Amino acid sequence: MSYPFISEFDIIFAGGGSTACVVAGRLAVCDPSLRILILEGGQHTLNKAAHVQPCQYFTHQAATSTTMTFNIGNPSPHLNGRAPIVHCAHCVGGGSSVNFMNYTRSPASDFDDWGVHGWESKNLVPLMKKVLECVLETYEAQANRPTHGYDGPIKVSSGGCKMGISEDFIRVGTQYHKRPFADDSNDLETCNTYSPWFKYIDGTTGRRSDAAHHYVYNQAHNPNLQIWVGKRVKRVIFEDKRAIGVEFTNDPVSCPDADRSSSTVRASKLVVVSAGAFGSPAILERSGIGAEAVLKRCGIEQLVDLPGVGENYRDHNGAFVPYFAADESVTMDRLWRGEESVVQENLAQWKRNEKSLIAQKLVQQSLGNDAKIKWRPDDDELKVMGPAFEPRWKEFFQDRPDKAVAILTIFAGYLGSSGLPPRNYVTAEIITLYPVSVGSVHIKLGENGKEEVDFTTGYLDDPSDIVPLNFGYKKLREIYRRMPSYRGEIAAFHPHFPEGSAAVCGEATGPVDLDAPDIIYTAEDDEAVEQFHRDNMQTTWHSLGTCAMKSRADQGVVDARLNVYGATNLKVADLSIVPINVGTNTYSTALLIGEKAAMIIAEDLGIDCKP
């Protein structure tokens, strides 16, 4: 069948997220004559305040946001019948343009656990640090660290200032929780220490350090690298099983008034699907690549039988619990509430002092959290966690001292949208890093015949997954009870403990002593904590795994060189290829996949790609 192609490029990226920007940008530098097209459903982020000013990161979580897509999951009995909502980015640069900018890296052993030739840590670590092998980062936080890079496009810094609440978190954590302090827990092996939490922020300019600005927008001089925004890729076009282009239409969210007619564009060398854990499997399925049952129910003719497409969905589990904070505490609440005087003051400072120390301090305070612990339970804590977690501990964590069970942190401000009275708050957060449960993402036809997402999160399906959340709630509560800013719990947003329980929540006049006894929880209290998490746990926006890089026999979708099984001239490059979970905020993994993918594609095309 012939198609009326409106244009032709060498490489087309179906999706313009973090990884796509890295790959396209690297290839454009290596061979400026290469004709590259990025098709992105969202809009541009170039120099837009909401994307470059770190203090505005929380605006993307608003229900009216068009920079995020809200994927509604199927109701789950393990979430007490809830239908969870999982956000993903919908703009150029993807998650790097809207995320919380937290700089975290996986332990090196995570990559070895993938079991994929060429993706072992010995091959990937050099991509993180060496100048001559696609440096990812410029690590401005500390000098001369052997596992960090110092001359790359992505900037990492402390921001030049620490909030008092974060300093108290480290102090209480090391004294009460009895864990050591480490100034760098992102050296690919250190965990179980309290440490600073550095950010993807340029320490000189105070701007977000995202993939869009630092890989593609900085190449505006190259007419062969093009980004078409507001374009939703419908499917890949094939001749036999060879990808030759894509079909796209105007995105209904980004371009609500535009027509929905389809256009096609040709790719002479390669199509790279890079639309993330939700978008990439959907594009493959609409293209006839996937499980027969999924395609048949949507009336799509199967081109390649690949039942792993859309399976293996993984995420980190999160719980965010707010507390009252002292009136004299420095928090982000006034800025996050959008109080006009505070917003205008901060924006004026930004405009006047973008490259000054004032901007650096403003930036760091605008994030609200700059301390964390990558936590592993000790023997006493394991006893408290009980038998439900014991098999998982012995099977996965016990002999892997570099793998944390969860990240514990505190935000200086209220991370929520429930309209609490205007005062100071703190939010305690736990992120579990290696949950066992697995879900899936597929397309389906709704009652009106329009395409919908058939999304099963899998959250808390495995009984071991809820145990660290339950314990983390108690531990973070004890830590914050001992911090000077503590003024009690917001009872409506905590477990509903029975009347008379020692765990009952409420406002307080101040903290308890550092050596005060811990709260004693009864079996009934423990049940209240568990039900609270089933009712409230949520995504941490770290979706991955739905086009897994595994063997085809093991429901893999791509091979070690990112080729889609059963097709030619077609690759996937984004977080959907990650075969099992990684213990990190996943922006670092998306960047790493991009650098590796650029090397693979350059080799395939015979391009010398040395930065």
C-alpha positions in Angstrom: 0.0 0.0 0.0 1.3 3.5 -0.9 1.0 6.4 1.6 0.9 10.1 0.8 4.0 11.1 2.9 4.1 14.8 3.6 7.8 14.7 4.3 10.8 12.4 4.8 13.4 12.1 7.5 16.2 9.7 8.3 15.0 9.0 11.8 11.6 9.6 13.4 11.1 9.6 17.1 7.5 8.8 18.1 7.5 10.8 21.4 9.6 13.7 22.6 10.3 12.8 26.2 13.6 12.7 28.2 15.2 9.7 26.4 14.1 10.9 22.9 15.7 14.3 23.5 19.0 12.6 24.6 19.1 10.3 21.6 18.1 12.8 19.0 20.4 15.5 20.4 23.4 13.2 20.5 22.9 11.9 17.0 22.4 15.4 15.6 25.7 16.5 17.1 27.5 13.4 15.8 26.1 13.9 12.3 24.5 17.3 11.7 23.4 16.2 8.2 21.1 13.5 9.7 17.5 14.4 9.2 15.8 13.9 12.5 12.2 14.5 13.5 10.7 14.4 17.0 6.9 14.1 17.1 5.5 15.1 20.5 1.9 15.2 21.6 2.5 17.9 24.1 3.7 21.5 23.7 7.1 23.2 23.7 8.8 23.9 27.0 11.5 26.3 25.6 12.2 29.0 28.2 8.7 28.7 29.7 8.7 29.7 33.3 6.6 26.7 34.4 9.4 24.5 33.1 12.6 26.3 33.8 11.9 27.8 37.2 12.2 25.0 39.7 9.7 26.6 42.1 6.9 25.9 39.7 7.3 22.2 39.5 4.2 21.5 41.6 1.9 23.3 39.2 2.1 20.4 36.8 0.2 18.2 39.3 -2.9 20.4 39.1 -6.1 18.7 37.8 -6.2 21.3 35.0 -2.7 20.7 33.9 -2.1 20.0 30.1 1.6 19.2 30.7 0.7 15.9 32.3 -1.6 13.0 31.2 -3.8 11.4 33.9 -4.0 7.7 33.4 -6.9 6.1 35.3 -6.2 2.6 36.4 -8.7 -0.2 36.8 -10.3 -0.5 40.3 -8.4 -2.9 42.5 -9.5 -4.9 45.6 -6.0 -4.4 47.0 -6.7 -0.6 47.0 -10.1 -1.1 48.6 -11.8 -0.7 45.2 -10.0 2.5 44.3 -9.2 3.3 40.7 -5.6 4.8 41.0 -4.5 7.7 38.8 -1.0 7.7 37.4 0.4 10.9 35.8 2.9 11.0 33.0 4.5 13.9 31.2 2.9 15.5 28.1 5.4 18.0 26.8 8.8 18.3 25.1 11.4 16.9 27.5 8.9 14.6 29.1 9.4 13.9 32.8 12.6 16.0 32.9 10.5 19.1 32.2 7.9 18.5 35.0 9.5 16.3 37.6 10.6 17.1 41.2 14.2 17.4 40.0 15.4 15.0 42.7 18.8 13.6 41.8 19.1 9.9 42.7 21.0 7.1 41.0 20.5 3.3 41.1 23.0 1.0 42.7 25.3 -0.3 40.0 24.0 -3.8 40.7 20.6 -2.9 39.4 21.9 -2.9 35.8 23.7 -6.2 36.3 20.4 -7.6 37.5 18.8 -6.9 34.2 20.9 -9.7 32.7 21.2 -8.1 29.3 24.4 -8.2 27.4 26.0 -4.8 26.9 23.8 -3.2 29.6 25.9 -4.4 32.6 27.1 -1.8 35.0 30.7 -2.0 33.7 29.4 -0.8 30.4 26.9 1.8 31.7 28.9 3.5 34.5 31.3 5.0 32.1 28.4 6.7 30.3 27.5 8.4 33.6 30.9 10.0 34.2 33.5 9.9 31.4 34.0 13.0 29.2 34.8 11.1 26.1 32.0 8.6 26.5 28.9 10.7 26.5 29.0 12.3 29.9 25.5 12.8 31.3 26.1 15.1 34.1 28.1 18.0 35.5 28.2 17.3 39.2 28.4 20.7 40.8 27.6 19.5 44.3 31.0 18.0 45.3 34.3 17.9 43.6 36.5 14.9 42.5 34.0 12.1 43.1 35.1 9.1 41.0 31.6 7.9 39.9 30.3 11.4 38.9 30.9 13.4 35.7 32.0 17.0 35.6 31.7 18.1 32.0 28.3 17.0 30.8 25.2 18.7 29.7 23.0 17.9 32.7 23.8 20.0 35.8 23.5 18.7 39.4 23.8 21.0 42.3 22.8 21.6 45.9 21.3 25.0 45.0 23.5 26.7 47.6 21.2 26.6 50.5 19.6 24.0 52.9 16.3 24.5 54.6 16.3 24.2 58.3 13.6 21.5 58.3 15.9 19.3 56.1 18.9 19.9 58.4 16.7 18.9 61.4 15.7 15.7 59.5 19.3 14.7 59.1 20.2 15.6 62.7 17.3 13.7 64.2 17.7 10.8 61.8 21.3 10.2 62.6 20.7 10.6 66.4 17.4 8.9 66.9 17.3 6.5 63.9 21.0 5.7 64.5 22.1 5.8 60.9 25.3 7.5 59.8 25.6 10.6 57.7 27.1 10.5 54.2 27.6 13.5 52.0 27.1 11.4 48.8 24.7 8.5 48.7 24.6 8.5 44.8 28.0 6.9 44.3 26.2 3.7 43.0 26.6 1.7 46.2 26.1 3.7 49.4 22.7 3.5 51.1 21.2 3.4 54.6 22.7 6.8 55.4 21.2 10.2 55.9 22.4 12.5 53.2 21.8 15.7 51.2 19.4 15.4 48.3 20.9 17.2 45.4 18.8 18.5 42.4 18.9 18.6 38.7 19.4 22.3 38.8 22.1 24.5 37.2 23.9 25.9 40.2 25.0 29.0 38.2 21.7 30.0 36.5 19.2 28.4 39.0 17.3 26.8 36.1 15.9 23.3 35.9 18.4 21.0 34.1 16.2 19.1 31.7 16.8 17.0 28.6 15.0 19.3 26.2 17.0 22.4 26.8 20.4 20.7 27.1 20.1 18.2 24.2 17.8 19.6 21.5 16.8 23.2 22.1 20.4 24.1 22.2 20.7 22.9 18.6 18.2 25.4 17.0 20.9 26.3 14.5 20.6 22.8 12.9 17.6 22.8 10.5 17.9 19.0 10.2 16.7 18.5 13.8 13.0 19.3 14.0 10.4 19.0 16.7 6.8 19.0 15.7 4.6 19.6 18.8 0.9 18.8 19.3 1.2 15.7 17.2 -0.1 12.4 18.5 1.5 9.4 16.8 -1.2 6.9 15.9 0.8 4.0 14.5 4.0 2.9 12.8 3.7 2.3 9.0 5.2 -0.8 7.6 6.2 -2.4 4.3 6.0 -6.0 5.1 7.5 -5.9 8.6 9.9 -3.0 7.9 9.1 0.3 9.5 9.0 3.1 6.9 7.2 5.9 8.7 4.5 6.9 11.1 0.9 8.2 11.0 0.0 11.0 13.3 -2.8 13.5 14.0 -3.3 16.6 16.0 -3.2 15.9 19.8 -6.7 16.6 21.3 -5.3 18.1 24.5 -2.6 20.3 23.0 -4.6 21.2 19.9 -8.3 21.0 21.0 -9.6 23.1 18.1 -7.6 21.5 15.3 -9.0 18.9 13.0 -8.2 15.2 13.6 -7.2 14.2 10.1 -4.2 12.0 9.8 -0.9 12.7 8.1 2.1 10.4 7.4 5.8 11.1 7.4 8.5 8.7 6.1 11.6 7.5 7.9 14.3 6.3 5.5 16.5 4.7 8.1 14.7 4.1 11.5 11.6 4.7 13.5 12.2 5.0 17.3 9.2 4.6 19.5 9.9 6.8 22.6 6.5 7.7 24.1 7.1 6.2 27.6 5.6 3.4 29.6 2.1 4.3 28.5 2.6 5.7 25.0 5.0 3.2 23.6 3.0 0.0 24.1 -0.1 1.8 22.8 1.7 2.9 19.6 3.0 -0.7 19.1 -0.5 -2.2 19.6 -2.1 0.3 17.2 0.6 -0.7 14.8 -0.4 -4.4 15.0 2.4 -5.5 17.3 1.2 -7.2 20.5 -0.9 -10.0 21.9 -3.6 -11.4 19.6 -6.4 -11.0 22.2 -5.6 -7.3 22.8 -5.5 -6.5 19.1 -8.5 -8.5 18.2 -10.8 -6.8 20.6 -9.7 -3.4 19.1 -10.2 -4.6 15.5 -6.5 -4.4 14.7 -4.9 -6.8 12.3 -1.9 -8.5 13.9 1.5 -7.9 12.2 3.8 -9.3 14.9 2.7 -11.7 17.7 4.4 -10.1 20.7 2.4 -10.8 23.9 4.9 -8.9 26.1 3.8 -5.5 24.7 2.1 -3.6 27.6 2.9 -6.2 30.2 5.4 -5.9 33.0 4.2 -2.5 34.2 6.2 -1.3 37.2 6.3 1.7 39.5 7.4 2.8 42.9 4.8 3.0 45.7 4.5 6.3 47.5 2.7 7.7 50.5 2.5 11.4 51.4 1.4 12.3 54.9 1.0 15.9 56.1 1.7 17.4 59.5 1.4 20.8 61.2 4.6 22.8 61.4 5.5 25.7 63.7 4.5 29.2 62.6 8.2 30.3 62.7 9.3 27.5 60.4 10.4 28.3 56.9 8.2 26.3 54.5 7.1 26.5 50.9 3.4 26.8 51.7 2.8 30.4 50.9 4.5 30.0 47.5 2.7 26.6 46.8 -0.6 28.1 47.8 0.0 30.8 45.2 -0.2 33.8 47.6 0.2 36.6 45.1 2.6 38.8 47.1 5.0 35.8 47.7 4.8 34.6 44.1 5.5 38.1 42.7 8.4 38.6 45.1 10.0 35.4 44.0 9.4 36.0 40.3 10.9 39.5 40.7 14.0 38.0 42.4 14.3 35.5 39.7 14.2 38.1 36.9 16.7 40.4 38.7 19.1 37.8 40.0 18.8 34.7 37.9 22.5 34.1 37.9 23.2 35.2 41.4 23.5 33.5 44.8 20.0 34.8 45.6 18.6 32.8 42.7 20.5 29.7 43.9 19.0 30.1 47.4 15.6 30.8 46.0 15.8 27.7 43.8 16.7 25.3 46.6 14.1 26.6 48.9 11.5 26.3 46.2 11.8 22.5 46.2 11.2 22.0 49.9 13.2 18.8 50.4 16.9 18.5 50.4 17.6 15.6 52.6 16.8 11.8 52.5 17.7 8.4 53.6 17.9 5.4 51.3 16.7 3.1 54.0 17.4 -0.5 54.8 15.8 -2.0 58.0 18.1 -3.3 60.7 17.4 -6.6 62.6 15.1 -4.9 65.1 13.1 -3.2 62.4 12.8 -6.4 60.5 11.3 -8.1 63.5 8.7 -5.3 63.8 7.9 -5.6 60.1 6.9 -9.2 60.7 6.7 -12.4 58.6 5.0 -10.9 55.6 8.1 -9.2 54.5 10.6 -11.9 55.6 10.6 -13.9 52.3 11.1 -10.8 50.2 13.9 -9.6 52.4 15.8 -12.9 52.3 15.2 -13.5 48.6 16.1 -10.0 47.3 17.6 -7.6 49.9 19.5 -9.5 52.5 22.6 -10.3 50.5 22.5 -7.0 48.5 23.7 -4.3 50.9 23.6 -1.7 48.2 19.8 -1.9 47.7 17.6 0.2 49.8 14.0 -0.8 50.6 12.7 2.7 50.5 13.5 6.4 50.4 12.3 8.4 53.4 12.2 12.2 53.2 10.3 15.3 54.5 9.0 18.2 52.4 8.9 21.6 54.0 5.3 22.3 52.9 2.0 20.7 52.1 2.0 18.5 49.0 -1.7 18.4 48.4 -4.7 20.1 47.0 -7.4 19.8 49.6 -7.6 23.5 50.6 -6.2 23.3 54.1 -6.2 26.5 56.1 -3.3 28.9 55.3 -0.5 28.0 57.8 2.8 26.0 57.8 2.9 22.3 57.1 5.3 19.5 56.5 4.8 16.4 54.3 6.5 13.1 55.1 7.1 10.9 52.1 8.0 7.2 51.7 8.9 5.7 48.3 9.3 2.0 48.2 11.9 1.1 45.5 11.5 -2.6 44.6 7.8 -3.6 45.0 7.0 -7.1 43.8 3.7 -6.4 42.2 3.4 -6.0 38.4 0.7 -4.5 36.2 -0.1 -3.9 32.6 -1.0 -1.2 30.1 -3.0 -1.9 26.9 -5.4 -0.2 24.6 -9.1 -1.1 24.5 -12.3 0.3 22.9 -14.7 2.1 25.2 -18.5 1.9 24.9 -18.5 4.8 22.5 -16.0 3.0 20.2 -13.1 5.3 21.1 -9.8 4.1 22.3 -9.2 4.0 26.0 -6.4 2.8 28.3 -6.8 -0.6 29.9 -4.5 0.0 32.8 -3.9 -2.3 35.8 -1.3 -0.9 38.2 -0.8 -4.0 40.3 -0.3 -1.8 43.3 -0.1 -3.8 46.6 -1.1 -7.1 44.9 1.8 -8.8 46.6 1.3 -8.9 50.4 5.0 -7.9 51.0 4.6 -4.6 49.2 2.5 -2.8 51.9 4.8 -3.7 54.8 7.5 -1.1 54.1 4.8 1.5 53.7 3.3 0.7 57.0 6.6 0.7 58.8 7.8 3.8 57.0 4.7 5.7 58.2 5.6 4.9 61.8 9.3 5.7 61.5 8.8 9.0 59.7 6.2 10.0 62.3 8.7 9.2 65.1 11.4 11.2 63.4 9.2 14.3 62.8 7.8 14.1 66.4 11.4 14.9 67.5 12.0 17.8 65.1 11.6 21.4 66.4 9.0 22.3 63.8 6.6 19.5 64.8 3.1 20.7 65.8 1.2 17.5 65.5 -0.6 15.5 62.8 -3.5 16.5 60.5 -5.8 13.8 61.7 -8.0 13.8 58.6 -5.0 12.8 56.5 -3.6 10.1 58.8 -4.9 6.6 59.7 -8.1 6.6 61.7 -7.0 5.1 65.0 -9.6 4.0 67.5 -10.6 6.3 70.3 -8.2 5.8 73.3 -5.3 4.5 71.2 -1.9 5.9 71.9 -1.5 6.4 68.2 -4.5 8.9 67.9 -3.5 11.9 65.8 -4.0 15.5 66.6 -2.4 18.9 66.9 0.5 19.4 69.4 2.3 22.3 71.1 5.8 21.1 70.2 8.1 18.1 69.7 8.8 15.2 72.1 12.3 14.7 73.5 14.8 12.9 71.4 14.9 9.9 73.8 11.1 9.8 74.3 9.5 6.3 73.9 8.0 5.4 70.5 4.3 5.2 70.1 3.0 1.7 70.8 0.7 0.4 68.1 -1.9 -2.3 68.8 -3.1 -4.8 66.3 -6.1 -2.6 65.7 -3.8 0.4 65.1 -1.8 -1.7 62.6 -4.9 -2.5 60.7 -5.8 1.2 60.6 -2.3 2.0 59.1 -2.7 -0.8 56.5 -6.2 0.4 55.5 -4.9 4.0 55.3 -2.3 2.9 52.7 -4.8 0.8 50.7 -7.0 3.9 50.6 -4.2 6.5 49.9 -1.0 5.1 48.5 -0.2 6.5 45.1 2.2 6.6 42.2 5.6 8.2 42.4 5.5 8.9 38.7 8.2 6.3 37.9 6.3 4.1 35.4 8.4 1.7 33.4 8.8 -1.8 32.0 6.0 -2.1 29.4 8.2 -2.8 26.4 10.7 -4.8 28.3 14.3 -5.6 27.1 14.1 -9.3 27.7 14.2 -12.4 25.7 11.2 -12.9 23.4 10.4 -16.2 25.2 10.2 -14.3 28.5 7.7 -11.8 27.1 10.3 -9.4 26.0 9.6 -6.7 23.4 13.0 -5.5 22.4 16.5 -7.1 22.3 19.7 -5.7 23.7 20.0 -3.3 20.7 16.5 -2.1 21.3 15.1 -3.7 18.2 11.5 -4.7 18.4 11.2 -8.4 17.9 9.7 -9.5 14.6 10.1 -6.1 12.9 13.0 -4.2 11.2 14.0 -0.6 11.3 12.0 -0.2 14.5 13.4 0.4 18.0 12.0 1.4 21.4 14.1 3.8 23.6 12.6 5.1 26.8 11.8 3.8 30.3 9.4 1.2 29.0 12.4 -1.0 28.1 13.6 -1.4 31.7 13.0 -5.1 32.5 12.8 -4.9 36.3 12.6 -2.0 38.8 15.4 0.3 39.6 16.1 1.9 43.0 16.1 5.5 42.0 14.1 8.5 40.8 14.0 7.4 37.2 15.1 10.5 35.4 18.7 9.3 35.8 17.8 6.0 34.2 16.0 7.7 31.3 19.1 9.8 30.6 21.3 6.7 30.7 19.1 4.8 28.3 19.2 7.8 26.0 23.0 7.8 26.0 23.2 4.1 25.4 20.6 4.2 22.7 22.5 7.0 20.9 25.6 4.8 20.8 23.7 1.8 19.5 21.9 3.7 16.7 25.2 5.5 15.7 26.9 2.1 15.5 24.0 0.7 13.4 24.2 3.6 11.0 28.0 3.7 10.8 28.3 7.1 12.5 31.2 8.0 14.7 29.5 9.3 17.8 32.0 10.7 20.2 31.0 13.9 22.0 
